[in-house]
Structures are given as C-alpha cells and as structure tokens.
Amino acid sequence: MIQTLSGGWKIRPARELVQNASFARIEKDEIPKNLSKWRKSENAYNIGVSVDPIKTFSHNYGRVKLRYAKAKPLEGGEENGVLIKTGSAPRKHMQFVFGLPETHDRSDISIPNELIEEYKNQITEGQKKILGAEGVLLNSQSVFYLLEENQLVFFGHAMMFRLPYRSSTRSFIPSQLRSSENLKNIETTDFTDAIFGYARDQKREENQTRCGRVFLTDSICVNFEQERPISPKILASPKSTTFQHYLVQPEEIKADPKKLKHYASEPVCKTVLRGHKLYWHKRDIMLPQIREADIGKINKSKSQYTKIKPLKPGSLFNFSIHFENLSKVELGALLWVLDLAQDEKYRLSLGMGKPLGLGAIKITHKLYLNQRKQRYKTLFTDEQWFTGYPAEPDSSKPYIKAFDAHIRQEIGATESSLKNVRRIKMLLAMLSWTEAPPADQTRYLEIERDASQPHIGTPKKGKVNEYADRPVLPTPLQVIGWEDCNNKNDNPNSGDSGKGNSPKPTSPKPDKGNHASSKPRKSSSARTEKTSMAAALERPKLPKQR
C-alpha cells in the first residue's frame, strides 16, 4: 500500500518470487525466529526464502487440492521476501511470503475512494489487533487484492478477505421511500419532520432546517428508586451479514438456504429491506435474566461491557407536551401514538437494553386545547389569570379519527381502520404487552446453543449453531399467533389483512409453504399493478425448532 500526495491510496504489485507467483506459502513451524519487521508494518517481516515452482498439493486428507508455490527459509541468505502473518485459524499451519514490491510505479493500481470507505466500514476488532486501528491503510503495508478485467475489485490483509457487495443496503429501499439524493431538490416532508422539525447533516441551498412545533418538558421522577449497579449482557451491533433476517425472502424459495436473497441480488426487483427493526417486549423478565453472571466473561471483554443502574418497575415520571399550530391531522398523529401508549394492551420502548426487555413504558395523557379567542378577550377569572385552558380535558377522538382517515386515503387502504392495515397490525404485534410471546420464543439465536435446550438447527457435540442453516424470520403476526401461515386466509399475500386469530404457537413448526397470491397489492388489501413493494409482502415458511 502506498499513500499518494493527495491523500489517496494505491497498490504497488510485488515482484515474482517464481514464474507466475508473486507470493508463496510457508510452513509455520519452518519460519525462523527473531525476524526483523518489514518497515512499519505490524504483521510483516523481512525473510530470505527459496521458492519451488507452482504445483498441486493435497490437503485435508486428500479431500482438497490446492495449487501454489511453496517457500522454504534460506539460512543466512539475502532477504528477498516479506513474511505476512494473517492471523490464526483452526488447523492453520501455513503463512504467506510476498515478493518485494516493484521498484517502479508503472503498474501501480489506484484504489477508488468508495473502496477505501467500504474497507474502513468492514474492519473488525480482530483485524485491528493484528494491524492497528487503520487496518491495511498504512504505507508499505502488504495486502492481497483481486482484479477483474484489470479493475480492482477489493483488497485485504488475508487471502480470503471479504468482498463487498455491489449494492449497499440503502439501494434495497424502494426509491419512492428514499429521500432525494440530489441535495438541491426539496425533499418530501413526512409527519415526523413536519411536527418535530429537523436540521440536515449536510449543507444545502434549500430545505436546510425546519422549526419544530412540539416541545417537551423535562420528565421528573416522582418515586425514584434504582436497582443496584449491574453489567447487562452484551448487546452487539447489528450484523448485516445475517441477510436472511434483514432482506425479504420470497415465498417461492421456501427458505431454502441455497436460494436466499442477499446483497448481491438485484435491489428492489428481487428483494427489499424487510422494514423497521423493533424488539419484542419481555413482560415477565427478571433482573437475573438481564445481568451477566459470568465474571470471567466481563473481565475478558471489559471494553464491551457497561454498568447500569436500572430503574425499578413501576417508576413514575411526570412531563408535559406543548404544541402550537398543528393541523387537525398532525395533532391526530401525535394522539394516535399516545392513545396506544396508554392502552393496557400495548407498551412503547424507551432507553437502552430494549432487546433484554428493559424500557417498556406506559404513557397516560390528557389533552387540553388552549382557547385563544377567549384568552385574549378575558384577563381574569375567579380572581386568577385566565389561561385559556379548559377545566376538563378535551376529547382526542376527532383528531385521531381525522389522522386515521387521512392515512388510509393516502395509501389507498380499504380497511375501516388504520389498525386493520396489515403493516400496522405488525406494529401493534411488536408493541403488544398483554399478548407478548414468551421470552424464550423471541430470544436471540446463539452460535453455541446448549442442545439440551429448545433450539433451531442440528446439534454437534452437544452444541448448536443456530445461525448455520440461516433460518428466516417469520412475520410478527405469525410469531404472536395472530396469523397462521398454514391458513390460506391468513397468508401474507392474501387480499385481506389477517383474517381470523389462530392459537398462539408454542414453538415454530414447519408447513408446506405459503400460497402466494398472483396479484400484488398497493396496500394490505387494495389490488393494483405489480410494484417494487410487492416482494415485501412475501414471507417463507417458519424455521423448524427442535
């Protein structure tokens, strides 16, 4: 790797060690000790080697055939190569030796900025331990790289480096749901932006900021009581490589791992992102289920753990929401959410630890609308200032009804209520409190699941890697039992929004596959021409749980 004067990067190819081979393999137990480091590299060393021509070698008891050049160290010989240590792996017994870099720049390979950004985004903690914080982005750092038709595809510190997908996750969002990529264009303003306002991250000529019209006071706890400090279990960042969870898998593939859609699939035409990520409530969760009990794990990975003082269940806060100049429909949007938040059947989520069951909240409210005309006509009432607020709360129903009707009209829904639209039914399922599925049905999959416990996948030596077969997530309606994938009337592609309530399943069971409707929908029931969103309504059968 060579950094250019402009701050960019390029790759200088290595000289051949032997005909048609600019790198060779060397047995780890033959590597001399006390080798000097190659320039400033953390994983490269100067070495002298003799290299045999490329030939075929048998590995894994003859089951694998590999062609490569093999190197042997030269005692006291000239240092003609660079030893690369790419890290450890089970049964790994060889490392690599590169030829020295070319002395001229005629064959240098420029690295586009987008590939540099792709590389930065995929650097792992393990790679940082081997190479440093910037990975291979260091002058004179040795790298493997791949060319196709003389074009650089990607690069990395190991031979089996990760290849970036040609499409980003953003490209799997249908264009009509994305903000304009031309910053000069005036973007569509949704309800959230219109009500709460925004300040754009990037500078633009127009539409840079919008003033909010809703204001929240501080929330004051009236019965403050905390648990003792604990270290909760690790909540790692989302892993986009688990594409079977994040991308829609069409019904016709029947969750076959070999046919799953992934980030190399054609965006929108073949698959789209599944939707918004939410976490199931865990109504009966207890503190021991949240706390990391293994002190050894905490001491081993201190940087990944944190300490928190959870509030005890039943903690009560008071706050006010003030608003101004909201239309009837905009006020209805705010009240529609608050109406759910005070319904005993649902809970919203707030704060950290949501995957563990923390932060489930209920919000009760009363609506008081200021009577502006009367306020400015009257100064006092009953020897007090006249504020314009009524003594009794106003009704929320007219505003919620206006919002409900407006949204159904805009999306072309034929249901009598927004809550009956299938996508909203999925939201309500995820917010469910009284009908929330048992915690063991909504837990995270595990790489080393105890095979004596309920699990998904095939056990090996008492453990199960539940990710191995890439099981596909069922819909929220199937998980909670409001929809039965065996029932044709409840099929995700049927014309109606979840007819019937099937019994809540105790564990996922296999079926014969859903029966996809041949006609797509504009909304949950309105028929229309084929659109890019039709794929988002398709779901495979449930994974088998043993």
N, C-alpha and C positions, 0 to 999 in steps of 0.2 A: 504494500500500500504506500502511495506517495501523495502527500497533500500538496496541492498546487498553490501558487502565489495568491490566487483569487479566493482561496479557502475551500475549493472543491477537492475531489479525490480522484485518483486514477490507479490502475493496477499495472505494475510492470511485470511481465511474464518472466518465469525462471528459465534459465538455460537448461538444455537437456543433460541429464546425467548419463543416459544411454540412448540409443536411437529410439525416437518416438516416445520418450518418457522423461518428463521434467520433474517427476517425483517418484520415489520408490518406497517400499515398506521395509521395516527393520524389526527384528525380534526384540522385545523389551528387555529380555534378560541378556542381550548382547550389547546393549548400549553402555559405553564407557561412563564411568563416574567422573565427577569434577569437570564437566564440560563448561566452557565459558559461554556467557549469554550472547545471543545474537543481537547486537546493538541494544535498543531499549525494550525489546520485546519481553513479555512476562513468561511466554511459553515456548521460546525458540532458543536453540543453542548451536554454536559452531561445531561441526563434526567433519572428520575425514572418512570417506567410505569408498568401497569398490562396489560396482553395481553390475549384476548379471542382466542379460537381455530379458525382455518381457517373455513370460511363458505362463502356462496354465498350472494352477496349484489347487489341490483338493483341500476342503475344509469341512468341519462338522461331520467327521467320519465318512467323508466321500459324498455327502449329500449336496454340497455346494462347491461349484467350480468358479475360481476367480483368476483373471489374467492380470499380472502386474510384474513390475521389475522388483527384484529383491536386492537389498543392500546389506553389506557387511562392513563393520568398522575397520579402519586401517590404523594400526598402532604406529604412532609417530609420523603418520603421513600428513600430506597437505590437507588443510581444511577446505574441502571442495563442496560442502553441502550445509544445509540448515536443518537440524533436527527439530521436528514440531511435535509437541505433546498436546494432544487434543482433548485430554480428559480420560477418566476411567469409565469402564463399562463391564458388565458381567462377561467373563471368558475372553476379554480383550487381551491379546498377547503381542500386538504389534503397534508400532508408531510409524510416523512418516518422515522421510528425508526429502527436502526440496533441493533443486539445483540453485546455485547462486543467481541473483537477479541479473537480467541483461544489463550491459554497460551503456546502452543507447536508449533513446526514448521513442524510436520509430514505431515500435509495436505496442506502446502504452495504450491501455484501454480506459477510456473515460467512464466514470460512474455517474449516471444521471442523479440529480438531486432527489428525485422521488424514490430511487432505490436506497439512497442513504437514509431517508426518513423511514422507509419500510424496515431497514435493518435496525435502526435505533428503537423502533417500536417492538421488535421481537427479541431484543437482548434479554436473556434470562439471568437470574441471580447466579446460577451455576457458571454461566459464561463470564460474568463479572469477576467471580472468584479466580478464574483461570487467567483472564486477560486484563482485568481492570474495568473501571466504570464505563469507558467508551467502547469496550469490545475491541474489534479489529481496527477501529478508526484511529490508528497510530502510525506515524511514519516508520517505514521499514517493517511493518507487521506482515507476516506471511499469511496468505489466505488461499483457500480453494475458490474456484469460480467456474461458472458454467456459461458457455457461449452457444447460441443457436443462430445459424446463418450470420455469423460474425457479429451478432448483437449480444451484449451482456444480459443474461437472464437474472443472475443473482450471485452472491458470494457469502462466504462464512469461514469460520476458523477450523471447522471439521469437514471431512469429505462428504458426510451425509448431512449437510446443512439444510435448514428449512427453506423451501421455495415459497415465495409469496404468491398468493392468489392474484390472478389478473384483475379481479374485480374486488372493490372494497365492500365492506358491509353496508355502507351508505347506498351503494348502487342497487341494493336489493330492496330499497324503499321505492315504491312506485312514484314516478315523477310528480304526480298531482298532489302527493303528500309531502313533498320536499319543499323547503324554502328555495327561492330563486338563487341560482349560483352566480347570477350577474348582480353584483352589489349595487349597481346603479339603478336596477329595477326596484320599484316599490313592491314590497312583498305583501302577501296576503296576511291580514291581521286576524288572528283567531281570538276566541273569547278570553283566553288567559292573557294574551298580550294587551287586548283592549281594556281589560279590567284592572290588571296589576301593573301594566306598563313594562318598559324594557330599556336597556342601554346596550346596544350592539357591541360585540367584542372588537369588530374591525371598523376602521374609519370608512365612512361612505359619504357621498354628496347629499343623499336624501335618506329620510327614514332612520336616522341615527338613534334617536331616543323617542320615547313616548311616556308621558306622565301617567302614573297610576291613579286610580280613583278609589282605592280601598286602602284603609290604614288600620293596622293592628296595634293595640297597646301591649305593654309587657304583660306576660302571664304570671300571676302571683300565686304561689302555692299556699294554701290555707291550712294544710295538715302535713307539713314537711316531715318525712320520715324515710331514711335511706337504709338499704341493706349494708352489710359490711363490704369492704372492697373485695372484688373478685377479678380473676383473669378469665374472661369468657373464652370459649373455644374459638379457634382461628376461623375467620371469615375471609377467605382469599378472594381476589378479584375474579370477575367472570372470565371463563376460558372460552374464547371464540372458537377454538378448535373443536369444541363439542357442538358441531354444526347441526347434529340431529335434534338438538334442543332449540336452537335459535332460528333455524330455517324451516319453513313449511315443507313437509314431506307428503307428496301427493298420495291419495288413497290407493291408486292402482299399483304402486310398488310394494304394498303390504308390508312396509317397514323392513324390507329385505336389506341388510347391511351393505350388500354389494351394489344396490341401486339407489342408495340415499343421495339426495341432492346436497351439494356442498358449494363452497365459494368459487369453485371453478365452473359451476353450472351457469347457464345463461341467466343473468339477473332479470327478474320480473316475468320474463316469458316462461321460465322453467320453475322458478320458486321465488318467494319473497320472505322478508323477515316475518316472524310469527306475530309480533305485536309488542306491547309493553310488558316489561318484566315486573311482576308483583310476587309477594310472598304470602303463603297461607298463614292464617292465624293459628296459634297453638294454645287453645283455651286453657288446658289443664297443665301447662308446662310448669315445672318447679325449678327452683334455683340450682339444685344439683345437676339438672339436665343442661344447664347453661354454662356452669362453671367447668373449667378444665381441671380435672382432678389429678392428672399426671404431672407431678412437679418436674419429673425428668424431661418431659416434652417442653415445658416452659423454660427450663434452664438451657436446653439445647437450642431453642429458637427464640431467644428473648426479644429480638427485634420484631418478631411477628405477633407477639402478644401485647396486650394492653391491660390496664387496670381500670375498672369502672366501679361506681357506686350506684347500683340500680335503685330507683325509687320503688318503694313497696306498692303492691297492688292496692288500688283504692285511693291513691293520691289525687287530690282535688286542686285544680287551678281555676282562677277566675281571670277573664280578659274580655276586652270589648273589641268589636269590629266596627269601624266607622266607614261610611262610603258617601260619595257625592256624585250626582249627575249620571247615575246608572239608568239605562233604559229598563223597561219592564222585563224584557227578555234577559238582559245582563244580570239584573237582580235575581231573576229566577234561576240562572245558572249557579249563582252563589248559594242560594237557598236550597237548590236541588241536592247539592253536596252536603250541606248542613242538615238537611232533613234525613239523609241516610245516616249521618254521624250520630243522630240521637235515637235512631231506630234500634231497639233491643236486638234485632236480628243481625246487625252489622257492626263493624268496628273499622275505623281508619287506622293508619300506622304512622308513627312519628318517632324520629330519633334513630339511634344506631341499634344494631342487634336484631333487626326485623326477621332475618332468617332463623334466628334462635327462638323467636316468639316474643321478643321484647317490643315495647312501644305501641301496643294495641290500646286505642283511646276511644272514648265516647264523648261526644260534644253535644250538650243541650243548649238551646238558644231561645231567645225571644226577640221578635222583630218590632222595633219602634221607628216609625217613619216621622220625620220632622214636618210639621205643618207650617211651611214657610210663610204663606199669606197671613195666617192668624198670628204668627210670631211677630211679624213686622207691623201688625195692627194693634197689638197688645203689649204693654210693657210689664205690668204686674198682674198676678193672680193670687188671691188669698195671701196678700202681703209678702209674696215672693216673686222673684223674676219669672216671667213667662218664657219658658224654653222652647215651646213649640212641640214638645214631645207629649204624646197621649199618656194617660194614667194606665191604660190597659194596652197590652201588645196588639199589634196588627196581625192580620192573617197572612200566612205565607202562600196559601193555596193559589191565589190568582196569578202570582208571579211564577211559581213552579209550573203551573199549567201552561202559561204563555211560553216558557222556555221549552217544555216538553213538546208542544205543538210545533214550535219553530224548528227544532232539530229534526223531528220526524219529516217535516215538509222538505227541508233542505237535503236530506239523504234519501228521500223517496221511499221511506218506510211505510208499510201498510198496517202495521200493528196499531192497536188502540192506545198503547202507552209506550214510552221510551224504554221502560223496564222490561218490556217484552221483546225488544230488539235483541237479536242473538248475541251480538258483541257486548251489549250492556249486561245481558244475563251472565256472560262470562265474568265481567267485572264484579257483579253482585255475588257471584260464587266465590271469587277470591276475597271479597270483603266479609264473607259470612262469618258470624261468630257463633250463633247457636247451632248451626249445622256444619261447622268446620270439620273436615275429616280428621280422624285420629292422627296424632303427630307422627306415628310410625309409617303412615301412608304418604306423608308429604316430606319425609326426611330427604337429605342429600344422598345420592348414590355414593358408594365407597369403593376405593381401589382395593382395599383388603378387608372385605366384609366377612365377619365370622359366619361360616357356613351353617352353624347350628341355629342361626337366627334367620327369620324370613329374608329372602334375598332374590335378586334377579340375576340370572346367568348360571354358568356351570362351575361348580366348586372344583378347586385343585388344592390338594393337601390341606383341607380344612378352611381354605380362604376362597373368596370370590371377588374377582374384579368386575364390578357391576357395570363398568363402562365398556368392557371388552366387546360386547355384541352391539354396541351403540343403540340401546333401546330408545325409542322415540316417545316423547311426552304425549300422553293423551290430553284432550281438551279439559279445561277446568270443569265443564259441565259433566264430563264423563267421570272425573275424579270424585266430584262431590255427590254423584249419583242422580243428578237432575236430568241426565240424558244417558241413554243406553245405546252403545254402538252396535249392539245386536238387533236393536229395534229399528226397522226401516223408517218409521215415522220420526225417530229421533236422530236420524243420520245428519251429520253436519252439512251435507249438500242437499238436504230435502228442502221443499218450498216453505215449510212452516218452521217457526222458531221453537224448537224443542218441545214437541207435543209430549204430554204425559210425564209423570215423575216415576222413574224406575227406582227400585230399592237401592240404597246406597251400598256399593260393593265393599266387602271387607278386604279384598285384595284384587289387583288387576287379573283378569282372565282372558285367555286367547279367544278370538272369534274367527269367523270365516271372511273377515274383511268387510268394510263398508261398501254400500252400493251407491256409487257416485251418480248424482243427477247429471243428465246430459246437457242441461241448460244452466248457465251461471246465473248469479243474482246481482242486482245492483246494491241492494241491502239484504237484510236477513230473509226477506220473502219476495221482494219485487223482482220479477224476471226482466232481463234485458239482454243486450248483445254481449258477447264474450269480452271480458275486461281483464286487465292485468291483476285485478284483485280476486278474480275467481279462484286462483290457486290458494289463496289464503284461507279459503273456506274448507279446504280438503284436509282430512286427517287420516292417518293409518290406524290399524287395529292396535289395541293395547299390548304392551310387552307382557310376557309371561312371567309371573312371580312364583318362585318355588318355595 
